[in-house]
Amino acid sequence: MIDQPPAFTCTVVRVHDGDGPLWCREGPKVRIAGVQSPDFASAAPCRARRPGYTCSDVKARASRRIVERLTLRKVMRCQPVDRSYSRVVARCTLPDGRSLSCATIAAGAAVRWDRYWRRYRMGGCV
């Protein structure tokens, strides 16, 4: 049996875009597991190569605003599932019990990234 890294608390103090990173007051930078949001076209490199993936400053700002409304100054519980660059990829639960990944999809901030959704065993959204 493989040990899972311990869950951690994340009080969000800053949001880059709709899939992260989210900066936690407690230290980690979190990449939201299983989703993909629009990236800033001005960020290098931004190459729209996957279905549902776009490079648009307007869409990236809109996505960031949605995730800020969901997370900023709120305390989430996060379970690490991977690492990506200097970020922890995590399944996080909002204070109201909803999956952050599912909430970002439902709010239109991100789309499900099937490859990673399956890899991280994300399950269904209600």
N, C-alpha and C positions, 0 to 999 in steps of 0.2 A: 504494500500500500504506500502511495506517495503522500508525503506530508504536504498539506496546503499551507501557504504562508498565512500568518494570522490576519484576521480582519482588522480594520483600523477605522478611526473616526476622522472625518474630513469636514471641517468648517470652511466653506468656500469663501475666499476673499477676492478672487479674480478669475475671469473666464476669458480664454483666448477666442474660441469659436464653438460651434455646436457639438463637437466631439472631443474638445479639450485642446490643450490641457486646462484643467481646473486647478488653480493653486489652492492648497489647503493650508490653513493657519498652522496646522500641526506639522507641516513640512513637505509632504509628498505633492507631486504634480500628477494629476490623474488624467488618463486617456479613457473616455467612456467606452466600455467594451461592446463590441458587436455592431456599432453604428458608424456611418460616414456622413459628414455634413459638408456643405460647400466650404471650400477654402478660399482665402484671400488671393485674388489674381496677382496682387503685388508681392505675395510671398514666393520666394524662389526655393525650389522649383514647384510650380503648380501645373500639373499636366492632367487634364481630364481624360483618363483612360478607362474608367470603369462606368458601367451603367449607374445612373443616379449620382455620379460624382461630377461636380462642377467647380470651376474657378471663377468666382464672381465676388467682388468686394461688397456689392449691394446685398447679395444673398448671404454672404458670410456674416455681415453685420446683423442682418435680420435673425439669422440662426443664433448668433451670440446673444442677442437681446432676449430671445426665448429662453435660452439656457440660464441666463442671468436671473430671469424671473423665477425659474424653477429652483435655482440653487444658491444664489448669492446670500451670504450671511446665514445660511441654513446648515444644520449639522446632519451629515449623512453617515451611514455605515457602509463601508466598502470592503469587498473581498477581492484581493489581487488574483488575477488569472494569468498575467503575462507581464512582460516589460516591452516598451517601445521607446527607443532612444533613451532619454533621461526621465521617462514617465512610467508610472505604474498603470498598466491596463487593469481596470477593475470593474466588477459588477457592483453598482452602488444602489442603495435604497434610500429614497427620500424620507423626510420625517413623517410623511403621511402613509408610509408603507409601500408606495409604488416603486417599481423599478425605474431608475433614472433612464436607462436605455429605452425602455418602452415609452416613458413619458416624453422623451425628446422626439421619438417617432410620431406619437399621437399629436404632438403640438406642431409638427411640421418642421422641426429644426434639423432633423436628420432622417436618413433612410437606413433600413436594415442592411448590413453588409453580410450577406449570407455565408461567405467563407468563414468569417470569424464568429458569426452567430452560432454556427454549428460547432466550430472548434472550442468555443468557450461554454458550450451547452447552455445557452441562454434561456431555452424554454419558450413558452408562449407569453404573449401579452394579453392582459384582460382589458 
